[in-house]
């Protein structure tokens, strides 16, 4: 249901004029129909597709206004510190596989 939820929210946000440019992080071509609908109703809206590491979709690249690939080092360079300590003392820790 995640793809459906993303598509619904993208369309709803376009209808509510909540964005001029949407950044979509996926390589799932199931979202192509939603992007086509947005572009049909609001041709001025721009959709940028950001592909996760080692993933790509030609159909998304073709329909998007722009696409790019996110490389793994971008994720590792963008991680929050570990741990994050909340005001109440609770510690938020990243998963072991991210370390």
N, C-alpha and C positions, 0 to 999 in steps of 0.2 A: 503493500500500500504506500510505501514511501514515494515512489515515482508519481503516483496519482496525487498525493498530498502536495508534492513540490509543484506539479503542473497546476493544480487548483490555486495554490497560493500565488504563483507567478501571474496567472490570468486575473485573479482577484486584485492583486496589487496594481496591475496594469489598468484595470477598470477604475480603480480608486486613484489613479495617477500618482502612485507612491514612488515611482522611479522614472528616470529618463534612460538609465542604463542598468541592466540587471546582469550580475555576475553569477553564473551557474557553474558550480563545481561538480562535474560528472563526466562520464563517458557513456552514459546510458542513452541510446538512441530512442528509447521509449518516450523521451521528452520532445522529440521533433514535432509531433502534432500540436503540442501546446505552444511551442515557439512559432510555428506557422500561423496559428490562430492569432496570437499576439501581433505578429507582423502584418497580418491581414487587417485587423481592426485598428491597430495603432502603428502605421509604418514608420513613424518617427521614433518609436521606442527602439533602443539598441540592446542586443543580447550578446554578451561576451561569455563564451564557454571556456572554462579552465579545466583541462584534463588532469586528473590525478596521476601520480607517477606510474609509468609503464602502461598507461591506458590511453586509448584514442578512439574516436568515432568519426569516420568520414562523413556520414550523414549529418552529424551535428556541426562539423566544420563547415559544411556547405550551406547550412541554413543560418548559422550565426553570423553576426556582423564582424566578429573577430574571435579568434580562438588562440589559446596558448597552452603550453604544457607546464605543469608544476613539477619540478624535479625534487627528489627526496631531500637534498641538502637544504632546500627552502623550508621544509617542515622542521628539520632538526635545528635550523637557525632561528626558527620562530616559536619554539616551545617556551612556555612560561617557566619560571624557576620552580624547582622542586625541593622542598614542599612549599606550598602557599599556606600561610597560617592566618586563619580568620580571626576577627576580633574576639570571638568567644573561645579561642584556643584550638578549635578544630583544624586539623591538617588535611589539606587536599594534596594528594600525591599522584604523580603520573604513573601509568601502568609500567610494570617491569620491562615489557617488550619495547617501550619507548626510550629506555635509558641507554 
